[in-house]
């Protein structure tokens, strides 16, 4: 698992206006409700090793609310991604909505939209593959079609993977960064990474932002066969 600064990829998706609420998996469990186990360093390191993340599924949701003086912009996204080696199969649904009075100078910058994508990521060539006019083709991400490398998104949820950087919190049922108020909560089950949950709030002048990110992981049993590109 890569070490990355949290929110770099996630924030860019939020600005694109594609985000999701109420997503639950595993028989109704949510990333927040799951009770994570305490693990030792060897188990932690094995869970984040390249071998462990070679075949898994991530069921993710992200919500973002930006509140301005006269309006708010709410973005929601749901992602289900299967990973096999470097390749991915991704389903993404999202929407962006404006509530309140949008000033004239903001027209065109915050767009109400709904997005539904079903595509592949060719990890070896770092290319997205989608169906275009009945044929599979390499495509490029844009505001209208915000294709993402889902593994980058998963890595962004966990800013550091060093065991020593975290401590177990009984209140949050998982591991949190030491001396960090807005830390991701990392949860393990049966010796494997099971869930990540994070709430982040920020204020800049009169603008307030709250983002909630969650993911539930299932390891093994995934199949991803890249389609043939014309």
Secondary structure by P-SEA (a helix, b strand, c coil): cccccccaaaaaaaaacccccccccccccccccbbbbbbcaaaaaaaacccccccccccbbbbbbbbcccbbbbbbbbbbbbbccccbbbbbbcbbbbccccccccccccccbbbbbbbcccccccbbbbbcccbbbbbbbcccccccaaaaaaaaaccccccccbbbbccccbbbcccccbbbbbbbccccccbbbbbbbbbcccbbbbbbbbbbbbccbbbbbbcccc
